[in-house]
């Protein structure tokens, strides 16, 4: 990300301590970098602990400040609790949480296994709740203000053909966002969400556009009304707006950032109804290879 395109004053987030789940790569890394550049202390976590350590070192070398990596499987509530105990004990209470960790892949729903469904729902649905509840309870008990952003998709409004586990899970997190904004607003806690359109990241593209034609189409942004994909600094600026001081009255909202793609086409994978068995077999092979590569890097 070109941090010179951040639209906020230096030091805006000084005094903030923010945890970004899935912060070692992709959109999580970009947001972590943006928060760090503006003065926040940043914590990042993921199953690939080594990747988080590398990212923390690289970001601190670029910008100084403090980035703390954690190896944590957010599918396990006890692991979340232990990590947050460590953060509170060593560094102090968090002021913000970004529920960014996710998993996804395209598949015909009739081809999905229960294991495949659980792989997505356990991260996005259960993991986001486990993390939010564990941190929220600490804020309430200690009478602290707190701020949560969850990264969703526009599918929460119109469904996600061929990505049903993700669409279901993201829709649940959207409902959590709206519900807790009301229930916990009285404690000084805020809950908002971002629904990004196409922002190219290696991990997502490998599982959502494993065919060359689809990857080319998504990379070019040709289907988008603005004729391009999103730029990382644009998403980071929105995340900073929601997380930094100054917008405290924004609560319970999910904001799309997709160049109006959702308005024009629904922003989902409906075009894959044209695929046949051969194309789906090729897609499965490509996705399995990408999964194997990632699995080899996990430490928890």
Sine and cosine of phi, psi and omega as CSV:
sin_phi,cos_phi,sin_psi,cos_psi,sin_omega,cos_omega
0.00,0.00,0.66,-0.75,0.10,-1.00
-0.99,0.13,0.99,-0.14,-0.09,-1.00
-0.94,0.35,-0.20,0.98,0.07,-1.00
-0.92,0.38,-0.26,0.96,-0.02,-1.00
-1.00,-0.06,0.08,1.00,0.15,-0.99
-0.92,0.40,0.69,-0.72,-0.19,-0.98
-0.99,-0.14,0.27,0.96,-0.08,-1.00
-0.89,-0.46,0.36,-0.93,-0.05,-1.00
-0.95,0.33,0.52,-0.86,0.06,-1.00
-0.85,0.53,0.62,-0.79,0.06,-1.00
0.99,0.17,0.07,1.00,-0.05,-1.00
-0.82,0.57,-0.60,0.80,-0.12,-0.99
-0.97,-0.24,0.31,0.95,0.06,-1.00
-0.88,0.48,0.72,-0.69,-0.03,-1.00
1.00,-0.07,-0.16,0.99,0.06,-1.00
-1.00,0.06,0.58,-0.81,0.07,-1.00
-0.78,-0.62,0.94,-0.34,-0.22,-0.98
-0.84,-0.54,0.71,-0.71,0.10,-1.00
-0.98,-0.22,0.79,-0.61,0.06,-1.00
-0.92,-0.40,0.92,-0.39,0.06,-1.00
-0.97,0.23,0.57,-0.82,-0.10,-0.99
0.88,0.47,0.56,0.83,-0.13,-0.99
-1.00,0.08,0.03,1.00,-0.04,-1.00
-0.99,0.14,-0.38,0.93,-0.07,-1.00
-0.60,-0.80,0.14,-0.99,0.19,-0.98
0.85,0.52,-0.60,-0.80,-0.04,-1.00
-0.88,0.47,-0.56,0.83,0.02,-1.00
-0.88,0.48,-0.70,0.71,0.03,-1.00
-0.89,0.46,-0.67,0.74,-0.02,-1.00
-0.88,0.47,-0.70,0.72,0.01,-1.00
-0.92,0.38,-0.66,0.75,0.04,-1.00
-0.85,0.53,-0.68,0.74,0.01,-1.00
-0.90,0.43,-0.67,0.74,0.00,-1.00
-0.89,0.45,-0.70,0.72,0.03,-1.00
-0.89,0.46,-0.69,0.72,0.00,-1.00
-0.88,0.48,-0.71,0.70,-0.03,-1.00
-0.86,0.52,-0.50,0.86,-0.04,-1.00
-0.99,-0.10,0.19,0.98,0.18,-0.98
0.96,-0.27,-0.03,1.00,-0.02,-1.00
-0.97,0.23,0.46,-0.89,0.26,-0.97
-1.00,0.09,0.78,-0.63,-0.13,-0.99
-0.87,-0.48,0.70,-0.72,0.14,-0.99
-0.90,-0.43,0.68,-0.74,0.02,-1.00
-0.79,-0.61,0.58,-0.82,0.01,-1.00
-0.66,-0.75,0.38,-0.92,0.03,-1.00
-0.04,-1.00,0.27,-0.96,0.03,-1.00
-0.93,0.38,-0.49,0.87,0.03,-1.00
-1.00,0.02,0.99,0.16,-0.08,-1.00
-0.85,0.53,-0.60,0.80,0.01,-1.00
-0.90,0.44,-0.61,0.79,0.04,-1.00
-0.91,0.41,-0.66,0.75,0.04,-1.00
-0.89,0.46,-0.64,0.77,0.03,-1.00
-0.90,0.45,-0.68,0.73,0.03,-1.00
-0.89,0.47,-0.70,0.71,0.00,-1.00
-0.89,0.46,-0.69,0.72,0.01,-1.00
-0.86,0.52,-0.71,0.70,0.01,-1.00
-0.89,0.46,-0.69,0.73,-0.01,-1.00
-0.90,0.43,-0.68,0.73,-0.04,-1.00
-0.93,0.37,-0.64,0.77,0.02,-1.00
-0.93,0.36,-0.56,0.83,0.06,-1.00
-0.91,0.42,-0.60,0.80,0.00,-1.00
-0.96,0.28,-0.66,0.75,-0.21,-0.98
-0.82,-0.57,-0.07,1.00,-0.12,-0.99
0.96,0.29,-0.43,-0.90,0.04,-1.00
0.96,0.28,-0.36,-0.93,-0.11,-0.99
-0.71,-0.70,0.85,-0.53,0.11,-0.99
-0.80,-0.60,0.83,-0.56,-0.05,-1.00
-0.93,-0.38,0.87,-0.50,0.00,-1.00
-1.00,0.00,0.53,-0.85,0.05,-1.00
-0.67,-0.74,0.75,-0.66,0.18,-0.98
-1.00,0.09,0.90,-0.43,-0.08,-1.00
-0.46,-0.89,0.75,-0.66,0.10,-1.00
-1.00,-0.09,0.97,-0.26,-0.12,-0.99
-0.96,0.29,-0.05,1.00,0.12,-0.99
-0.96,0.28,-0.21,0.98,-0.09,-1.00
-0.92,-0.38,0.94,-0.35,-0.07,-1.00
-0.86,0.51,-0.60,0.80,-0.01,-1.00
-0.91,0.41,-0.59,0.81,0.03,-1.00
-0.92,0.40,-0.62,0.78,0.07,-1.00
-0.89,0.46,-0.73,0.68,-0.03,-1.00
-0.87,0.49,-0.69,0.72,0.00,-1.00
-0.90,0.43,-0.68,0.73,0.01,-1.00
-0.88,0.47,-0.71,0.71,-0.01,-1.00
-0.92,0.38,-0.56,0.83,0.13,-0.99
-0.84,0.54,-0.69,0.72,-0.03,-1.00
-0.91,0.41,-0.68,0.73,0.01,-1.00
-0.88,0.48,-0.76,0.65,-0.03,-1.00
-0.87,0.48,-0.65,0.76,-0.07,-1.00
-0.96,0.30,-0.65,0.76,-0.11,-0.99
-1.00,0.00,-0.57,0.82,-0.14,-0.99
-0.84,-0.54,-0.36,0.93,-0.02,-1.00
0.93,-0.36,0.11,-0.99,-0.06,-1.00
-0.90,0.44,0.58,-0.81,0.17,-0.99
-0.94,0.34,0.46,-0.89,0.14,-0.99
-0.95,-0.31,-0.31,0.95,-0.04,-1.00
-0.48,-0.88,0.44,-0.90,0.03,-1.00
-0.72,-0.70,0.71,-0.70,0.15,-0.99
-0.90,-0.43,0.94,-0.34,0.09,-1.00
-0.98,0.18,1.00,-0.04,-0.07,-1.00
-0.92,-0.40,-0.46,0.89,-0.07,-1.00
-0.83,0.55,0.71,-0.71,-0.05,-1.00
-0.40,-0.91,0.20,-0.98,0.14,-0.99
-0.59,-0.81,0.53,-0.85,-0.01,-1.00
-0.25,-0.97,0.43,-0.90,0.14,-0.99
-0.30,-0.95,0.45,-0.89,0.04,-1.00
-0.99,0.12,0.61,-0.79,0.02,-1.00
-0.26,-0.97,0.58,-0.82,0.24,-0.97
-0.90,0.43,0.69,-0.73,-0.08,-1.00
-0.89,0.46,-0.54,0.84,0.02,-1.00
-0.93,0.37,-0.29,0.96,0.03,-1.00
-1.00,-0.03,-0.17,0.99,-0.07,-1.00
-0.92,0.38,0.67,-0.74,0.17,-0.98
-1.00,-0.07,0.31,-0.95,0.09,-1.00
-0.87,0.49,-0.62,0.79,0.03,-1.00
-0.88,0.47,-0.66,0.75,0.03,-1.00
-0.91,0.42,-0.67,0.75,0.05,-1.00
-0.88,0.47,-0.72,0.69,-0.02,-1.00
-0.90,0.44,-0.56,0.83,-0.03,-1.00
-0.85,0.53,-0.60,0.80,0.01,-1.00
-1.00,0.10,-0.77,0.64,-0.11,-0.99
-0.91,0.41,-0.53,0.85,-0.01,-1.00
-0.93,0.38,-0.52,0.85,0.04,-1.00
-0.99,0.17,-0.84,0.54,-0.17,-0.98
-0.97,0.26,-0.78,0.63,-0.08,-1.00
-0.97,0.23,-0.89,0.46,-0.07,-1.00
-0.95,0.32,-0.72,0.69,-0.05,-1.00
-0.87,0.50,-0.67,0.75,0.01,-1.00
-0.90,0.43,-0.63,0.77,0.04,-1.00
-0.93,0.37,-0.74,0.68,-0.01,-1.00
-0.81,0.59,-0.73,0.68,-0.06,-1.00
-0.91,0.41,-0.72,0.70,-0.04,-1.00
-0.90,0.43,-0.68,0.73,-0.02,-1.00
-0.92,0.39,-0.69,0.73,-0.04,-1.00
-0.88,0.48,-0.70,0.72,-0.01,-1.00
-0.96,0.27,-0.65,0.76,0.00,-1.00
-0.87,0.50,-0.66,0.75,0.03,-1.00
-0.88,0.48,-0.62,0.79,0.02,-1.00
-0.91,0.42,-0.71,0.71,0.01,-1.00
-0.87,0.49,-0.69,0.72,-0.03,-1.00
-0.90,0.43,-0.73,0.68,-0.03,-1.00
-0.89,0.45,-0.57,0.82,-0.05,-1.00
-0.99,-0.11,0.07,1.00,0.03,-1.00
0.83,0.56,0.74,0.67,0.02,-1.00
-0.94,-0.33,0.53,-0.85,0.15,-0.99
-0.98,0.19,0.45,-0.89,0.00,-1.00
-0.42,-0.91,0.29,-0.96,-0.14,-0.99
-0.61,-0.79,0.78,-0.63,-0.02,-1.00
-0.83,-0.56,0.75,-0.66,0.17,-0.99
-0.89,-0.46,0.71,-0.71,0.10,-1.00
-0.89,-0.45,0.69,-0.72,0.00,-1.00
-1.00,-0.04,0.91,-0.42,-0.06,-1.00
-0.92,-0.40,-0.47,-0.88,0.13,-0.99
-0.54,-0.84,0.23,-0.97,0.04,-1.00
-0.94,0.35,-0.16,0.99,0.04,-1.00
-0.90,0.43,-0.29,0.96,0.01,-1.00
-0.90,0.44,-0.30,0.95,-0.02,-1.00
-0.98,-0.19,-0.45,0.89,-0.10,-1.00
-0.71,-0.71,0.18,0.98,0.03,-1.00
0.99,0.11,0.22,-0.98,-0.05,-1.00
-0.68,-0.74,1.00,0.07,0.07,-1.00
-0.86,0.50,0.69,-0.72,0.02,-1.00
0.97,0.25,0.02,1.00,0.14,-0.99
-0.67,-0.74,0.71,0.70,-0.14,-0.99
-0.87,0.49,-0.69,0.72,0.00,-1.00
-0.87,0.50,-0.65,0.76,0.03,-1.00
-0.93,0.37,-0.71,0.70,-0.02,-1.00
-0.87,0.48,-0.68,0.73,0.03,-1.00
-0.89,0.46,-0.71,0.71,-0.06,-1.00
-0.93,0.36,-0.68,0.73,0.02,-1.00
-0.91,0.42,-0.62,0.79,0.05,-1.00
-0.88,0.47,-0.61,0.79,0.04,-1.00
-0.91,0.42,-0.66,0.75,0.02,-1.00
-0.93,0.37,-0.55,0.83,0.10,-1.00
-0.87,0.48,-0.68,0.73,0.03,-1.00
-0.91,0.41,-0.63,0.78,0.08,-1.00
-0.86,0.50,-0.68,0.73,0.00,-1.00
-0.86,0.52,-0.75,0.66,-0.01,-1.00
-0.92,0.40,-0.63,0.77,-0.07,-1.00
-0.94,0.35,-0.74,0.67,-0.05,-1.00
-0.95,0.30,-0.45,0.90,0.08,-1.00
-0.85,0.53,-0.59,0.81,0.02,-1.00
-0.99,0.15,-0.76,0.65,-0.10,-0.99
-0.92,0.39,-0.65,0.76,-0.11,-0.99
-0.96,-0.29,0.06,1.00,0.06,-1.00
-0.86,0.51,-0.54,0.84,-0.01,-1.00
-0.90,0.43,-0.33,0.95,0.03,-1.00
-1.00,-0.04,0.03,1.00,-0.05,-1.00
0.99,0.10,0.39,0.92,0.02,-1.00
-0.96,-0.27,0.64,-0.77,-0.01,-1.00
-0.86,-0.51,0.52,-0.85,-0.02,-1.00
-0.65,-0.76,0.87,-0.49,0.06,-1.00
-0.67,-0.74,0.18,-0.98,-0.03,-1.00
-0.59,-0.80,0.40,-0.92,0.06,-1.00
-0.86,-0.51,0.72,-0.69,0.04,-1.00
-0.91,-0.41,1.00,-0.02,-0.04,-1.00
-0.97,0.25,0.53,-0.85,0.22,-0.97
-1.00,0.06,-0.56,-0.83,-0.05,-1.00
-0.96,0.27,0.94,-0.34,0.15,-0.99
-0.84,-0.54,0.96,-0.28,-0.15,-0.99
-0.88,0.48,0.84,-0.55,0.17,-0.99
-0.70,-0.71,0.54,-0.84,-0.09,-1.00
-0.86,0.51,-0.73,0.68,-0.07,-1.00
-0.90,0.44,-0.72,0.70,-0.03,-1.00
-0.93,0.37,-0.70,0.72,-0.06,-1.00
-0.89,0.46,-0.59,0.81,-0.05,-1.00
-0.90,0.43,-0.45,0.89,-0.06,-1.00
-0.97,-0.26,-0.35,0.94,-0.04,-1.00
-0.97,-0.25,-0.34,0.94,0.08,-1.00
-0.67,-0.75,0.89,0.46,-0.06,-1.00
-0.95,0.31,-0.24,0.97,0.05,-1.00
-1.00,0.00,0.55,-0.84,-0.09,-1.00
-0.88,0.48,-0.64,0.77,-0.03,-1.00
-0.91,0.42,-0.69,0.72,0.00,-1.00
-0.92,0.40,-0.66,0.75,0.02,-1.00
-0.88,0.47,-0.66,0.75,0.02,-1.00
-0.90,0.44,-0.66,0.75,0.00,-1.00
-0.90,0.44,-0.70,0.72,-0.03,-1.00
-0.94,0.33,-0.62,0.78,0.01,-1.00
-0.90,0.44,-0.57,0.82,-0.06,-1.00
-0.98,0.17,-0.41,0.91,-0.07,-1.00
0.94,0.34,0.36,0.93,-0.10,-1.00
-0.88,0.48,-0.50,0.87,-0.04,-1.00
-0.99,0.13,-0.10,1.00,-0.06,-1.00
-1.00,0.05,0.64,-0.77,0.03,-1.00
-0.82,0.57,-0.46,0.89,0.02,-1.00
-1.00,0.00,-0.04,1.00,0.08,-1.00
0.95,0.32,0.38,0.93,-0.01,-1.00
-0.36,-0.93,0.22,-0.98,0.13,-0.99
-1.00,0.00,0.15,-0.99,0.01,-1.00
-0.96,0.29,0.46,-0.89,0.10,-0.99
-0.98,-0.22,0.64,-0.77,-0.17,-0.99
-0.84,0.53,-0.61,0.79,-0.04,-1.00
-0.90,0.44,-0.44,0.90,0.01,-1.00
-0.93,0.38,-0.70,0.71,0.05,-1.00
-0.92,0.39,-0.66,0.75,-0.02,-1.00
-0.89,0.45,-0.65,0.76,0.03,-1.00
-0.87,0.50,-0.63,0.78,0.03,-1.00
-0.92,0.38,-0.67,0.74,0.02,-1.00
-0.88,0.47,-0.66,0.75,0.02,-1.00
-0.90,0.44,-0.69,0.72,0.02,-1.00
-0.82,0.58,-0.69,0.72,-0.03,-1.00
-0.97,0.23,-0.47,0.89,-0.11,-0.99
-0.99,-0.11,-0.51,0.86,-0.10,-0.99
-0.99,0.16,0.29,-0.96,0.08,-1.00
-0.87,0.49,0.55,-0.83,0.10,-0.99
0.88,-0.48,-0.22,0.98,0.00,-1.00
-0.79,-0.61,0.61,0.79,-0.16,-0.99
-0.92,0.40,-0.27,0.96,-0.02,-1.00
-1.00,0.03,-0.06,1.00,0.09,-1.00
-0.99,0.11,0.90,-0.44,-0.10,-1.00
-0.46,-0.89,0.69,-0.72,0.06,-1.00
0.98,0.21,0.38,0.92,-0.09,-1.00
-0.93,-0.36,0.56,-0.83,0.17,-0.98
-0.88,-0.47,0.86,-0.50,-0.13,-0.99
-0.93,-0.38,0.83,-0.56,0.06,-1.00
-0.99,0.17,0.62,-0.78,0.14,-0.99
-0.70,-0.71,1.00,0.01,-0.17,-0.98
-0.53,-0.85,0.29,0.96,0.03,-1.00
0.90,0.44,0.40,0.92,-0.02,-1.00
0.96,0.29,0.31,0.95,-0.01,-1.00
-0.90,0.44,-0.64,0.77,0.02,-1.00
-0.88,0.48,-0.67,0.75,-0.01,-1.00
-0.91,0.41,-0.55,0.84,-0.08,-1.00
-1.00,0.10,-0.61,0.79,-0.17,-0.99
-0.68,-0.73,-0.02,1.00,-0.10,-1.00
1.00,0.00,-0.36,0.93,0.09,-1.00
0.90,0.43,0.41,0.91,-0.02,-1.00
-0.86,-0.51,-0.34,-0.94,-0.14,-0.99
-0.96,-0.29,0.55,0.84,-0.04,-1.00
-0.86,0.51,-0.47,0.88,-0.03,-1.00
-0.91,0.42,-0.28,0.96,-0.03,-1.00
-0.96,0.26,-0.07,1.00,0.12,-0.99
-0.88,0.47,-0.28,0.96,-0.01,-1.00
-1.00,0.10,-0.17,0.99,-0.03,-1.00
-0.97,0.25,0.51,-0.86,0.10,-1.00
-0.95,-0.31,-0.07,-1.00,-0.06,-1.00
-0.85,0.52,-0.64,0.77,-0.05,-1.00
-0.89,0.45,-0.68,0.73,0.00,-1.00
-0.92,0.39,-0.62,0.79,0.03,-1.00
-0.93,0.37,-0.60,0.80,0.04,-1.00
-0.90,0.45,-0.67,0.74,0.03,-1.00
-0.91,0.42,-0.64,0.77,0.01,-1.00
-0.90,0.44,-0.68,0.73,0.01,-1.00
-0.87,0.50,-0.67,0.75,0.00,-1.00
-0.89,0.46,-0.68,0.73,0.00,-1.00
-0.92,0.40,-0.65,0.76,0.00,-1.00
-0.92,0.39,-0.67,0.74,0.02,-1.00
-0.88,0.47,-0.61,0.79,0.04,-1.00
-0.91,0.41,-0.65,0.76,0.03,-1.00
-0.92,0.40,-0.65,0.76,0.02,-1.00
-0.89,0.46,-0.67,0.75,-0.01,-1.00
-0.90,0.44,-0.62,0.79,0.02,-1.00
-0.90,0.44,-0.69,0.73,0.01,-1.00
-0.92,0.38,-0.67,0.74,-0.05,-1.00
-0.87,0.50,-0.56,0.83,-0.02,-1.00
-0.91,0.42,-0.32,0.95,-0.05,-1.00
-0.99,-0.15,-0.05,1.00,-0.05,-1.00
-0.97,0.23,0.59,-0.81,0.04,-1.00
-0.91,-0.42,-0.16,0.99,0.05,-1.00
-0.71,-0.70,0.00,0.00,0.00,0.00
